[in-house]
Amino acid sequence: MTHQLPRPPGLGHPDLVDIGVNLTASHFDDDLQAVLERARAAGVLRQLVTGTDLPHSRSAMALAAAHPGELFATAGVHPHAAGALPAHWRRELDALLTDPEVRAAGETGLDFNRDYSPRPDQEAVFIAQLELAAERKKPVFLHERDSEGRFFELLGPLAEDLTGGVLHCFTGSERDLDRALEAGLHIGITGWICDERRGGALQNMARRIPADRLMIETDAPWLLPRTLRPRPKSRRNEPGLLPWVLATLAACRDEDPMELARITTANACRLFDLPPP
């Protein structure tokens, strides 16, 4: 029997969508079914499993196929993986994007914080995925870190051709937020907003995000909410802890968490063509 997760005080029984969860990570190899059971018990009834490279995209698709109506997939190449792709990668990714389990192209974007891949490779792979998303009429699942505006320079000319997208795990500046909204993007909020050490700027910006552009995610197994009580022994995050992100975001916006749950779920279902509540 799986153990129950703690719930934020005062939160009822929400119907939530976790738009970004890395269930193909090795962190979940030993207890994935228990993780999914805990997510359901917490009200997280739909999850978008992130594809970060071609193998992980295929694994995300397989998970989604094994859990119809609950798990869905993205397919893409994270900027960290952009420097080590086979010659035929674009053709292979294009084929993955036609699968009915795949609801978005990505995770794609730029990461100049760690530079695990050369910047020219990151940029070329990012542009190619934006083009594929436009051709296949898939929304984009986007990553940006410390690109100093280059992300938006590359996105701008293609933004009108896209069928929408989300800037996942947003941690940027007010200028970044403005540019993302101008480009028509949704904003994905993670446990970063629960971090008293690093999340202050995001907490202050939370009110500025239009309600119809908000989405929530865990980015599990990373970004465990630091508001979680009692503090777990493990630092692993999981989708069943999404209510803690919701509760903190609602407090920052001075909104009812159950109403915010309804709004963020509706936004995710609309963008990713997920079954409605």
Backbone hydrogen bonds, N-H to C=O, Kabsch-Sander energy under -0.5 kcal/mol:
donor,donor_aa,acceptor,acceptor_aa,energy
11,L,8,P,-1.5
16,L,14,P,-0.6
16,L,43,G,-3.5
18,D,46,R,-2.3
19,I,17,V,-0.8
19,I,216,I,-1.8
21,V,48,L,-1.7
22,N,220,A,-3.3
23,L,21,V,-1.2
25,A,22,N,-1.8
28,F,25,A,-1.9
29,D,26,S,-1.8
32,L,28,F,-0.8
35,V,31,D,-2.3
36,L,32,L,-2.4
37,E,33,Q,-2.1
38,R,34,A,-2.4
39,A,35,V,-2.0
40,R,36,L,-2.3
41,A,37,E,-2.2
42,A,38,R,-1.5
43,G,40,R,-1.6
44,V,39,A,-2.7
45,L,16,L,-1.4
45,L,43,G,-1.2
46,R,16,L,-1.2
47,Q,70,E,-2.7
48,L,18,D,-2.6
49,V,47,Q,-0.7
49,V,72,F,-3.6
50,T,21,V,-2.0
51,G,106,G,-0.6
52,T,50,T,-0.6
57,S,53,D,-2.3
58,R,54,L,-2.2
59,S,55,P,-2.1
60,A,56,H,-2.4
61,M,57,S,-2.2
62,A,58,R,-2.1
63,L,59,S,-2.3
64,A,60,A,-2.3
65,A,61,M,-2.5
66,A,62,A,-1.6
67,H,63,L,-0.9
67,H,64,A,-0.8
70,E,67,H,-1.8
71,L,67,H,-2.5
72,F,47,Q,-2.3
73,A,101,E,-2.5
74,T,49,V,-2.0
75,A,104,A,-1.9
78,H,52,T,-3.1
81,A,78,H,-1.8
82,A,79,P,-1.1
84,A,81,A,-1.3
89,W,86,P,-1.8
92,E,88,H,-2.0
93,L,89,W,-2.9
94,D,90,R,-2.4
95,A,91,R,-1.7
96,L,92,E,-1.9
97,L,93,L,-2.1
98,T,95,A,-1.2
99,D,96,L,-1.7
102,V,99,D,-1.5
103,R,73,A,-3.2
103,R,101,E,-0.6
104,A,73,A,-0.6
105,A,139,P,-2.8
106,G,75,A,-2.3
108,T,141,F,-2.0
110,L,143,H,-1.7
112,F,145,R,-2.3
113,N,145,R,-0.6
115,D,111,D,-0.9
122,Q,118,P,-2.3
123,E,119,R,-2.6
124,A,120,P,-2.2
125,V,121,D,-2.5
126,F,122,Q,-2.3
127,I,123,E,-2.5
128,A,124,A,-2.2
129,Q,125,V,-1.9
130,L,126,F,-2.1
131,E,127,I,-2.3
132,L,128,A,-2.3
133,A,129,Q,-2.5
134,A,130,L,-2.1
135,E,131,E,-2.4
136,R,132,L,-2.7
137,K,133,A,-0.7
138,K,133,A,-2.3
140,V,164,G,-1.6
141,F,105,A,-3.0
142,L,140,V,-0.6
142,L,166,V,-2.7
143,H,108,T,-2.3
145,R,110,L,-1.6
150,R,147,S,-2.0
153,E,149,G,-1.8
154,L,150,R,-2.1
155,L,151,F,-2.2
156,G,152,F,-2.4
158,L,155,L,-1.5
159,A,155,L,-1.2
159,A,156,G,-0.9
160,E,156,G,-0.5
161,D,158,L,-1.2
162,L,158,L,-0.7
162,L,159,A,-1.1
163,T,138,K,-0.5
166,V,140,V,-2.4
167,L,186,H,-2.8
168,H,142,L,-2.0
168,H,166,V,-1.2
170,F,188,G,-2.7
177,L,173,S,-2.3
178,D,174,E,-2.5
179,R,175,R,-2.4
180,A,176,D,-2.5
181,L,177,L,-2.5
182,E,178,D,-2.5
183,A,179,R,-1.6
184,G,181,L,-1.6
185,L,180,A,-2.4
186,H,165,G,-2.7
187,I,213,R,-3.2
188,G,167,L,-2.3
189,I,187,I,-0.5
189,I,215,M,-2.3
193,I,190,T,-1.7
194,C,191,G,-1.5
195,D,192,W,-1.6
196,E,194,C,-0.8
199,G,195,D,-2.7
203,Q,199,G,-2.6
204,N,200,G,-2.1
205,M,201,A,-1.6
206,A,202,L,-1.3
208,R,205,M,-2.0
209,I,205,M,-0.5
209,I,206,A,-1.2
213,R,210,P,-2.2
214,L,211,A,-1.2
215,M,187,I,-2.0
217,E,189,I,-2.2
218,T,20,G,-0.5
219,D,20,G,-2.8
222,W,219,D,-2.0
228,L,225,P,-1.2
237,N,221,P,-2.0
241,L,238,E,-2.2
242,L,239,P,-2.0
244,W,241,L,-1.5
245,V,241,L,-0.7
245,V,242,L,-0.9
246,L,242,L,-2.2
247,A,243,P,-2.6
248,T,244,W,-1.8
249,L,245,V,-2.6
250,A,246,L,-2.7
251,A,247,A,-2.0
252,C,248,T,-2.3
253,R,249,L,-1.6
254,D,250,A,-0.7
254,D,251,A,-0.6
255,E,250,A,-2.6
260,L,256,D,-2.3
261,A,257,P,-2.2
262,R,258,M,-1.9
263,I,259,E,-2.1
264,T,260,L,-2.8
265,T,261,A,-2.2
266,A,262,R,-2.1
267,N,263,I,-2.4
268,A,264,T,-2.2
269,C,265,T,-2.6
270,R,266,A,-2.1
271,L,267,N,-2.5
272,F,268,A,-2.5
273,D,269,C,-0.6
274,L,269,C,-1.5
